[in-house]
């Protein structure tokens, strides 16, 4: 036995996405800084700093799809079924 029998769990969304109300409060707090943030982004892009360019391109055009190259082989035996057997 692994000891989980007495685990009552937790209520609420402890580790998940914040509630919409919390998200709206954060947006309200950050809105006055919007002009300054955009100005700093503009300065960073003009300076040629890759981090600012990457951030700008990600928001303007979206991130490119990531691809993963998988190599290897899988051997699966195939049985032939027939009515003669």
PyMOL commands that set and color helices and strands:
alter all, ss='L'
color gray80, all
select helices_A, chain A and resi 4-6+20-31+34-47+50-61
alter helices_A, ss='H'
color red, helices_A
deselect
rebuild
show_as cartoon
